[in-house]
Every structure is written in C-alpha cells, then in structure tokens.
Amino acid sequence: MKVVLQNLTKIFPSRDKKAGKEVVAVNDFTFEIPDGKLIGLLGPSGCGKSTTLYMISGLQKPTSGKIFFGDDDVTELSTENRGIGLVFQNYALYPHMTVKQNIMFPLQNLKGADRMAKEQMLERAEEAARLVQIDELMERKPSELSGGQQQRVAIARALVKMPRVLLLDEPLSNLDARLRLQTREEIRRIQRETGITTVFVTHDQEEAMSISDLIVVMKLGVVQQIGKPQEVYDNPTNLFVAKFLGTPPINVLEGTVRGGKLMLGEDAVLDVAGVADQDVYVGIRPEGFELAENGVLACKLNNVEVMGRDVSVVCTNAASSNPVIRAIINADNKVDLSVAEVRFNLKPHKVFLFNKETEERIRYEVK
C-alpha cells in the first residue's frame, strides 16, 4: 500500500497562554512512501517523527495537509477504519490475557461483514504467532515473557488484522543492546515476508540505517533529507545530517578555503577546486583518515583504542570543534604510542564542506 503525505503540518497550541506561541511539530511534510517498503523516520527527541506517525495512524489530526493510502484520502478517517497496525514503545499488552488472547483481541472487535468465526480468529492468531516465532508461548501471560517476547506479541497483534500499513513507534527502545539487534533483524524479516508498507520511528540512527529501505531525517518538524541509508550517509545535505548519522560521529573542524586549497590551521589538506575562498566547517568521517608518515594533517596523539579488526586513533587538533578527533584505521596499521604527533592523509570522498552561516553542504569535485 502506497502512502502519500501531502503538505502535512501539525501545530500545537502553546501551553503558556500568556506567551501564546504555537509549537510547529511537523512543518509542510510531503513524501510518498512506496508500496511494500520499510521507511525509517529518524531524528532527535522533539523532531516530529512520532507526531508524523500518529497523524498517519489517525490518532492525531493534521492542522493542514492530506494523507492518502493508495488513492484513498484517509485524512478524516478514524483510526479503526484506516486498516493500520500500530506497535507502541511500551507494547501495551493486556496483562490479564494470555498471548493468544492478546493477539486475537483486535479480531474479536471486528463488526458487520468483517466479523470472523472463532475458528478463523484462532487460525489467524496462530499464523501471526508463527510469523514472529512465539507459537509455543500462546498460553503464557505477558508477565511470564521477556521484553523481546512481549515485543513479538505486540507485533503479532498488529499483524493479525492483515493491515494495509504497519506503524512502529520506537519499538526497540526498552530492550537491551543484544536483544535490540536481534529484534530489529526480526522486524526486517517479518516486513519482507509480509510485504506490508511499514513506517518505523526511532532516534537511533544505527537502527534506522540497518533495516530501512529509505530514511527520513527530521529536525524541529522539518524534513532535512530523504534517501537510501548509505546514500544519505555518503552525501549529507547539511551539517545536521552529517553529525546525526554515523558511529563514531563525524569529526567537525573549522577550516578555510584559500586558492582552491582546504586549510586546517596551517596545513593544506585537500584540493577543493571551484570552491570560493571562505571560512567553512569541515566534516571528516572517522574512516576518512589514512595513517601516513608524511601525511598532510598533523594531530597530537592521545590514545589508541583497539577494537578487533579496527583501531581508533584518538587525537586532537587546534582546528577541531570536537574535544577529540577519532580516526578509524585498519588494525594492520601499527601506531607508535611513543610519539607525540601522528599524521594522516584524507580520503576526499569522506571529507565534506559546509557553509559557516547556513551549514548547508558545499559541493566540490572529488578527484
């Protein structure tokens, strides 16, 4: 099911009646979610991603704009009539019901022509349980389940109605790191097997990048960039997107372009032909450094962190906006810890320039 958001805006009245300033939670969001794809809505707290999800679900009404499921305008349609499955952050399972009863509950509320016989409901519930691999837990209560198992019950309950659109609101935030990794892989598997158009809200960029077909990066209610995860990572449209994506985060330095050369302090580190002379922010991905004895960029060596296949060289440079610079290099490279200074060459496709005033990306030809 294709989902189209057309100039979607949500404005909340101010809680401070004296100040009277309204809060624009989502500002003119236009986007077409392709049929059968998993979309990650990504951004920090307060960016409007959950509000967008609730407008798609019908739990909140947009101030302006329209929402289409396929060719159907569902903007004014109630939540129960939209054909959506919704999974909340806290799972919202009924504690007095068994797993089976929780999964069957949405089917028991169907009315009219949609009403199902008990045998049909049971068959559908068992099918949903098998899909999320909890079919052996059907007689247990939620209190007898782990966090990951409860999450699977919530997903099965959302899927049992065979929704046109599946909506997931930060569904992994209550799980520990290992279980989060396992469960996000399960969500991706389930989405691919069912082919249901899915919107996944998260503030965790690693989660969004690992399972989404497309990601939407938001800030203060405004869409910053939309694209395939790797494309957005490789080509951020502004400094916010560059800083939000990536672990460890991008290294940000203050530089100057002079005569087609990028200067970091007194070091000319890169050719940037065609860029006008100006002060810039420079973003260098951690993997954008190459250890070199006579490298163009000199940094003061602080520490070396061994991470198995990679090594993180922790160093400082006067031009850096961050307290430290982290350079990720192959573990085959040996760093001499007895020296005070370490030098790097830079990989041009991992170095981004941003306007000092607008923080928008400045493009240059990578040779």
C-alpha positions in Angstrom: 0.0 0.0 0.0 1.5 3.3 -1.1 1.2 6.1 1.5 1.3 9.7 0.4 1.8 12.6 2.8 0.9 15.9 1.2 2.0 19.2 2.8 1.4 17.6 6.2 1.5 20.1 9.1 0.8 19.8 12.8 0.7 22.8 15.1 0.0 22.5 18.8 -1.2 25.5 20.8 1.2 26.9 23.4 0.9 25.6 26.9 1.9 29.1 28.1 -1.3 31.1 27.3 0.4 34.4 28.1 3.3 33.8 25.6 0.8 32.5 23.0 3.5 31.0 20.8 2.3 27.9 18.9 4.5 24.8 18.5 5.0 23.6 15.0 5.6 19.9 15.5 5.6 18.9 11.8 6.1 21.6 9.1 4.9 21.0 5.5 6.0 17.4 5.2 5.5 16.0 1.7 6.6 12.4 0.9 5.5 9.3 -1.0 6.1 6.1 0.9 6.5 3.4 -1.8 4.3 0.2 -1.6 5.9 -2.6 0.4 8.9 -0.6 1.7 10.2 -0.1 5.2 10.7 3.6 6.0 12.7 4.9 9.0 11.6 8.2 10.5 14.8 9.4 12.2 15.7 12.3 14.4 16.3 13.6 17.9 13.6 13.9 20.5 11.1 16.6 19.6 11.8 16.5 15.8 8.2 15.5 14.9 8.7 11.9 13.9 6.2 10.4 16.4 3.7 13.1 15.6 4.0 12.2 11.9 3.4 8.6 12.8 0.3 9.4 14.9 -1.1 11.5 12.0 -0.7 8.6 9.6 -2.4 6.3 12.2 -5.3 8.8 12.7 -4.5 9.2 16.4 -3.8 12.9 15.7 -5.5 15.1 13.1 -3.2 17.3 11.0 -3.6 21.0 11.2 -3.3 21.1 7.4 -2.4 18.7 4.6 -3.7 15.4 3.4 -2.9 11.7 3.9 -3.6 9.1 1.2 -3.5 5.3 1.4 -3.2 4.3 -2.2 -5.8 6.5 -3.9 -7.9 6.8 -0.8 -7.9 10.1 1.1 -7.9 8.9 4.8 -7.2 12.3 6.3 -10.6 12.5 8.1 -10.9 8.7 8.5 -10.9 7.3 12.1 -8.0 5.1 13.2 -10.1 1.9 13.3 -11.2 2.3 9.7 -7.7 3.0 8.2 -6.5 -0.6 8.2 -3.3 0.1 10.2 -1.4 -2.0 12.7 0.3 0.1 15.4 3.0 -1.1 17.8 3.8 1.3 20.7 7.1 1.7 22.6 5.6 0.2 25.8 3.9 -2.7 23.9 0.5 -2.0 25.6 -0.3 -5.7 26.2 -3.3 -6.7 28.4 -1.7 -8.3 31.5 -4.7 -10.4 32.4 -4.9 -12.0 28.9 -2.8 -14.8 27.5 -0.6 -14.3 24.5 -3.3 -16.0 22.3 -6.0 -13.7 23.7 -3.9 -10.6 23.2 -3.2 -11.5 19.6 -6.9 -12.4 18.9 -8.3 -9.3 20.6 -8.3 -7.0 17.5 -10.2 -9.7 15.6 -12.8 -10.0 18.3 -13.7 -6.3 17.9 -14.4 -6.6 14.1 -18.1 -5.9 13.3 -20.5 -6.5 10.4 -19.2 -8.1 7.3 -15.6 -8.2 8.8 -16.7 -10.3 11.8 -14.9 -13.7 11.9 -15.8 -17.1 13.4 -13.8 -18.2 16.4 -12.0 -20.9 14.4 -10.9 -18.3 11.8 -9.7 -16.0 14.5 -7.7 -18.7 16.2 -6.2 -19.8 12.8 -5.2 -16.2 12.1 -3.7 -15.7 15.5 -1.6 -18.9 15.2 -0.4 -17.8 11.8 0.7 -14.4 13.2 2.4 -16.1 16.2 4.3 -18.4 13.9 5.5 -15.5 11.8 7.1 -13.8 14.9 8.2 -17.2 16.3 6.2 -17.2 19.5 3.7 -20.0 18.7 5.0 -22.1 21.7 4.1 -19.2 24.1 0.4 -18.9 23.3 -0.9 -19.8 26.8 1.5 -17.6 28.8 0.7 -14.2 30.3 2.8 -11.1 29.4 4.4 -11.1 32.9 5.9 -14.6 32.1 7.6 -13.3 29.0 10.9 -11.5 28.4 11.0 -8.0 26.9 11.8 -9.4 23.4 8.9 -11.9 23.6 6.5 -9.2 24.7 7.6 -7.1 21.7 6.9 -10.0 19.4 3.4 -10.4 20.8 2.8 -6.7 20.2 3.9 -7.1 16.6 1.8 -10.2 16.1 -1.3 -8.4 17.5 -0.6 -5.6 15.0 -0.2 -8.0 12.1 -3.2 -10.3 12.8 -5.7 -7.9 11.1 -3.5 -8.0 8.0 -3.1 -4.2 8.0 -2.5 -2.1 4.9 0.2 -0.2 6.8 2.3 -1.2 9.8 3.4 1.6 12.2 6.2 1.1 14.8 6.8 3.8 17.4 10.3 3.3 18.8 9.6 -0.4 19.3 13.1 -1.4 20.5 14.0 1.3 23.0 13.0 -0.8 26.0 15.3 -3.8 25.0 18.9 -4.3 25.9 21.6 -3.9 23.2 21.9 -7.6 22.2 18.1 -8.1 22.1 17.7 -4.9 20.2 20.0 -6.1 17.5 18.2 -9.5 17.3 14.7 -7.9 17.3 15.4 -5.4 14.6 16.6 -8.2 12.3 13.3 -10.0 13.1 11.3 -6.9 12.2 13.1 -6.7 8.9 12.5 -10.4 8.2 8.8 -10.1 9.0 8.4 -7.0 6.9 10.0 -8.7 3.9 7.9 -11.8 4.3 4.6 -9.9 4.6 5.4 -7.1 2.1 3.4 -4.7 4.3 4.3 -1.0 3.9 6.0 -0.2 7.3 6.9 3.1 9.0 9.5 2.7 11.8 10.1 5.6 14.2 13.5 5.8 16.0 16.1 8.2 17.4 18.8 5.5 16.9 20.5 6.1 13.6 22.1 2.7 13.6 18.7 1.0 13.9 17.2 3.1 11.1 20.2 2.6 8.7 20.4 -1.1 9.3 16.8 -2.1 8.4 15.2 0.7 6.4 14.8 0.9 2.6 14.6 4.7 2.9 15.3 7.0 5.9 13.7 10.4 6.5 15.9 12.6 8.7 13.9 15.3 10.6 14.8 18.3 12.8 12.4 20.6 14.6 9.5 19.3 12.5 11.3 19.9 9.2 12.5 17.2 6.8 16.2 17.6 6.3 16.9 14.7 3.9 15.3 11.6 2.4 17.1 8.8 0.7 18.6 5.3 1.0 20.6 5.0 4.2 24.0 4.6 2.6 23.4 7.5 0.2 22.4 9.8 3.0 25.4 8.8 5.0 27.7 9.3 2.0 26.1 12.5 0.8 24.6 14.5 3.7 22.8 17.6 2.6 23.8 19.7 5.6 25.9 19.7 8.8 23.0 18.4 11.0 22.5 15.3 8.9 26.3 14.7 8.7 26.5 14.9 12.5 23.4 12.8 13.2 24.4 9.8 11.1 27.5 7.7 11.9 29.1 5.9 14.8 31.5 7.2 15.9 30.1 10.6 14.9 31.7 12.7 12.2 34.7 14.8 13.2 33.9 18.5 12.7 36.7 21.1 12.3 36.9 24.7 11.3 38.8 25.4 8.1 39.4 27.9 5.4 39.4 27.6 1.6 42.2 29.6 0.0 43.1 29.4 -3.7 41.3 26.1 -4.2 43.0 24.5 -1.1 41.3 23.5 2.1 43.4 24.7 5.0 43.1 23.3 8.6 45.2 25.7 10.5 48.4 26.0 8.5 48.1 22.6 6.9 46.8 22.5 3.3 45.0 19.1 3.4 42.9 18.9 0.3 42.3 20.3 -3.2 38.8 21.8 -3.5 38.9 23.4 -6.9 36.0 25.6 -7.7 35.1 26.5 -4.1 35.3 30.2 -3.4 37.6 31.5 -0.7 35.8 31.4 2.6 35.7 30.0 6.2 34.0 26.6 6.3 33.0 23.8 8.6 34.8 20.6 7.6 33.3 17.2 8.4 35.6 14.2 8.2 34.2 10.7 8.7 36.2 8.6 11.1 37.0 6.2 8.3 38.3 9.1 6.2 41.8 9.1 7.6 44.8 7.3 6.3 47.8 6.9 8.5 50.9 8.3 6.7 54.4 9.2 8.0 54.4 12.4 5.9 50.6 13.0 5.9 49.1 16.4 5.2 47.3 16.6 8.6 49.2 16.7 11.9 47.4 15.8 15.1 48.5 15.4 18.7 48.3 11.7 19.7 46.2 11.0 22.8 45.4 7.3 22.8 44.9 4.2 20.6 41.8 2.0 21.2 42.0 -1.5 19.8 38.6 -2.7 18.5 39.5 -6.0 16.9 39.6 -5.6 13.2 39.9 -1.8 13.5 41.9 0.7 15.6 40.6 4.0 16.8 43.3 6.7 16.9 42.2 9.3 19.4 43.9 12.6 18.8 43.5 16.4 18.9 43.9 19.3 16.5 43.5 23.0 17.2 41.0 23.3 14.4 38.7 20.7 15.8 35.2 21.7 17.1 35.1 18.3 19.0 37.2 17.7 22.1 39.0 14.9 20.3 39.3 13.5 16.7 38.6 9.8 16.2 40.3 8.2 13.2 39.3 4.6 12.4 42.1 2.7 10.7 42.8 -0.9 9.9 44.3 -2.9 12.8 47.1 -3.9 10.5 48.5 -0.4 10.8 50.8 0.0 13.8 50.7 3.3 15.7 53.8 4.2 17.6 52.5 5.3 21.0 55.8 6.8 22.0 55.5 9.7 19.5 53.7 13.0 20.3 52.3 13.5 16.8 50.5 11.4 14.3 50.0 12.4 10.6 47.2 11.5 8.2 46.2 11.8 4.6 42.5 12.3 4.0 40.1 10.4 1.7 38.4 13.1 -0.4 35.0 11.3 -0.6 34.9 11.2 3.2 35.5 14.9 3.6 32.5 17.3 3.5 32.5 21.1 3.4 29.6 23.2 4.9 28.8 26.9 4.7 29.7 28.6 8.0 26.5 30.6 8.1 23.8 28.2 6.7 25.5 24.9 7.5 24.4 23.7 4.0 26.8 21.4 2.1 29.3 23.0 -0.3 30.0 20.6 -3.2 33.4 20.2 -4.8 34.7 17.8 -7.4 36.3 14.7 -5.9 39.3 13.6 -7.9 
